[in-house]
Amino acid sequence: MRTAGEPIRTARPTERRAADHTYVLITAARNEARFIELTIKSVVGQTVQPAKWVIVSDGSTDGTDEIVSRYATEHEWIDLIRMPERTERHFCGKVQAFNAGYARMKDLKYDVIGSLDGDISLDDADYLSFLLSKLAEDPTLGLVGTPYRDGATYDERTSPARASCFGGSASKRSAVMSRSRKAASTTSLS
């Protein structure tokens, strides 16, 4: 409630629309104990939190599951799925883990689904709201994300790290969000 003399704070229209849209996140994580807590704290600290965040432990053996479980008990919207341990490490395992998280979302209603790696942190508390606002502003967009920040500037056309953007260190990754196929046929984000 506003008291006399207090300025009226209004959200920009795109911010208001972004906050009105339901999103879910999926994280496929394998042995991310060094980073997963910072990733979780980053999402918990967002101004617009997901309706559900499924973190799929892809056979982790380093304590990742224990860290995620601790936060899952504190935040009902965080869910842990544990995949069986395996000795080989390959991209197919990450895809299977993502699909397990996606299957957990099948009965939920949401407008946007995001894929977030288990070893990144979001410096800005409005980061996910920013991505949602981009989808809200332009109904022709189907996928949004941002390049990594490594220093003051980034030019995707000339950066030598461009090819390794999704395979490098934690500072070289970004979150990606896309419209839900379920929502695309029934809901407009604009």
C-alpha positions as CSV (number, residue, x, y, z in Angstrom):
1,M,0.0,0.0,0.0
2,R,1.3,3.4,-0.9
3,T,1.4,6.1,1.7
4,A,0.9,9.9,1.0
5,G,3.9,11.5,-0.7
6,E,5.3,8.2,-1.9
7,P,5.9,8.0,-5.6
8,I,3.8,5.7,-7.7
9,R,6.0,2.9,-9.1
10,T,4.6,1.3,-12.3
11,A,6.1,-1.5,-14.3
12,R,6.7,-1.1,-17.9
13,P,4.1,-2.9,-20.0
14,T,6.6,-5.6,-21.1
15,E,7.7,-6.3,-17.6
16,R,4.1,-6.7,-16.5
17,R,3.4,-9.1,-19.3
18,A,6.6,-11.1,-18.7
19,A,5.7,-11.6,-15.1
20,D,2.2,-12.8,-16.0
21,H,3.6,-15.7,-18.0
22,T,4.3,-19.1,-16.5
23,Y,7.6,-20.7,-17.3
24,V,9.4,-23.9,-16.3
25,L,13.1,-24.8,-16.2
26,I,14.9,-28.0,-16.8
27,T,18.6,-28.5,-15.8
28,A,20.5,-31.7,-16.8
29,A,23.4,-31.9,-14.3
30,R,26.2,-34.4,-14.1
31,N,28.7,-34.0,-11.3
32,E,28.1,-30.3,-10.9
33,A,28.6,-30.1,-7.1
34,R,31.1,-27.3,-7.5
35,F,28.6,-25.1,-9.3
36,I,25.0,-26.3,-8.7
37,E,24.4,-24.4,-5.5
38,L,25.3,-21.1,-7.1
39,T,23.0,-21.9,-10.0
40,I,20.2,-22.7,-7.6
41,K,20.7,-19.5,-5.6
42,S,20.7,-17.6,-8.9
43,V,17.3,-18.9,-9.8
44,V,15.8,-18.7,-6.3
45,G,16.9,-15.0,-6.4
46,Q,15.1,-14.2,-9.6
47,T,12.4,-11.6,-9.5
48,V,10.1,-14.0,-11.5
49,Q,10.5,-17.6,-10.4
50,P,9.5,-20.7,-12.4
51,A,6.4,-22.6,-11.7
52,K,8.5,-25.7,-11.7
53,W,12.3,-26.4,-12.0
54,V,13.2,-29.9,-12.6
55,I,16.9,-30.6,-12.0
56,V,17.9,-34.0,-13.5
57,S,21.0,-35.5,-12.0
58,D,22.5,-37.5,-14.8
59,G,24.1,-40.2,-12.7
60,S,26.1,-37.7,-10.5
61,T,28.4,-39.2,-7.9
62,D,29.9,-36.0,-6.4
63,G,27.2,-34.7,-4.1
64,T,25.2,-32.9,-6.7
65,D,22.0,-34.8,-5.6
66,E,22.4,-33.9,-1.9
67,I,22.8,-30.2,-2.7
68,V,19.7,-30.2,-5.0
69,S,17.7,-32.2,-2.4
70,R,18.4,-29.7,0.3
71,Y,17.0,-26.8,-1.9
72,A,14.1,-29.0,-3.1
73,T,12.9,-29.4,0.5
74,E,13.0,-25.6,0.9
75,H,11.3,-24.7,-2.4
76,E,8.4,-26.8,-3.5
77,W,8.8,-25.7,-7.1
78,I,12.3,-27.4,-7.3
79,D,12.2,-31.1,-8.2
80,L,15.1,-33.6,-8.4
81,I,15.1,-36.6,-10.7
82,R,18.0,-39.0,-10.4
83,M,19.1,-40.9,-13.5
84,P,21.1,-44.1,-13.1
85,E,24.8,-43.9,-12.8
86,R,26.8,-44.6,-16.0
87,T,30.5,-44.8,-16.7
88,E,30.5,-43.2,-20.2
89,R,30.0,-39.4,-20.6
90,H,28.3,-38.4,-23.8
91,F,25.8,-35.8,-25.1
92,C,23.1,-38.4,-25.5
93,G,23.0,-38.8,-21.7
94,K,22.3,-35.0,-21.4
95,V,19.5,-35.3,-23.9
96,Q,18.0,-38.3,-22.1
97,A,18.2,-36.3,-18.8
98,F,16.5,-33.3,-20.4
99,N,13.8,-35.5,-21.8
100,A,13.2,-37.0,-18.3
101,G,12.7,-33.5,-17.0
102,Y,10.4,-32.6,-19.9
103,A,8.3,-35.7,-19.2
104,R,7.9,-34.5,-15.6
105,M,6.3,-31.3,-17.0
106,K,3.7,-33.1,-19.1
107,D,0.7,-32.3,-16.9
108,L,1.7,-28.7,-16.1
109,K,0.4,-25.6,-17.9
110,Y,3.1,-23.2,-18.9
111,D,3.9,-20.7,-21.6
112,V,7.7,-21.0,-21.8
113,I,10.2,-23.7,-21.1
114,G,13.9,-23.0,-20.4
115,S,17.0,-25.0,-20.4
116,L,19.6,-23.9,-17.9
117,D,23.0,-25.6,-17.5
118,G,23.9,-26.7,-14.0
119,D,27.2,-24.7,-13.9
120,I,26.1,-21.2,-14.6
121,S,25.0,-18.3,-12.4
122,L,22.7,-15.4,-13.3
123,D,24.3,-12.1,-12.1
124,D,21.1,-10.1,-12.7
125,A,18.0,-10.9,-10.6
126,D,15.9,-9.8,-13.6
127,Y,17.6,-12.1,-16.1
128,L,14.8,-14.6,-16.6
129,S,12.2,-11.8,-16.6
130,F,14.3,-10.1,-19.3
131,L,14.1,-13.2,-21.5
132,L,10.4,-13.5,-20.9
133,S,9.9,-9.9,-21.8
134,K,11.6,-10.4,-25.1
135,L,9.1,-13.2,-25.9
136,A,6.2,-11.0,-24.7
137,E,7.4,-8.1,-26.9
138,D,7.7,-10.0,-30.1
139,P,5.2,-12.9,-30.7
140,T,7.2,-14.0,-33.7
141,L,10.1,-15.0,-31.5
142,G,10.2,-18.7,-30.6
143,L,13.6,-18.8,-28.8
144,V,15.5,-16.3,-26.7
145,G,18.8,-16.3,-24.9
146,T,21.9,-14.1,-24.4
147,P,25.5,-14.5,-25.3
148,Y,27.9,-15.0,-22.4
149,R,29.5,-12.0,-20.8
150,D,33.3,-12.2,-20.5
151,G,34.5,-8.6,-20.0
152,A,32.9,-5.4,-21.1
153,T,32.0,-6.3,-24.7
154,Y,31.1,-9.3,-26.8
155,D,30.8,-9.5,-30.5
156,E,29.4,-12.9,-31.6
157,R,30.7,-12.4,-35.2
158,T,34.3,-12.0,-34.2
159,S,34.7,-13.8,-30.9
160,P,37.1,-16.7,-31.0
161,A,35.0,-18.3,-28.2
162,R,31.9,-18.3,-30.5
163,A,32.3,-21.9,-31.5
164,S,32.8,-23.0,-27.9
165,C,30.0,-20.9,-26.4
166,F,28.0,-23.9,-25.3
167,G,31.0,-26.2,-24.6
168,G,33.4,-24.0,-22.6
169,S,33.6,-22.9,-19.0
170,A,30.7,-21.7,-16.9
171,S,31.3,-18.1,-18.0
172,K,30.8,-19.0,-21.6
173,R,27.2,-20.3,-21.4
174,S,23.8,-18.8,-21.5
175,A,20.3,-19.7,-20.6
176,V,17.9,-20.5,-23.4
177,M,14.1,-20.2,-23.2
178,S,11.5,-21.1,-25.9
179,R,7.8,-21.0,-26.2
180,S,6.0,-24.1,-25.1
181,R,4.5,-26.1,-28.0
182,K,1.5,-26.6,-25.8
183,A,1.1,-22.9,-25.2
184,A,1.9,-21.9,-28.8
185,S,-1.3,-23.5,-30.0
186,T,-3.5,-22.0,-27.2
187,T,-1.7,-19.0,-25.7
188,S,-0.2,-15.8,-27.1
189,L,2.5,-14.2,-25.0
190,S,1.7,-10.7,-26.3
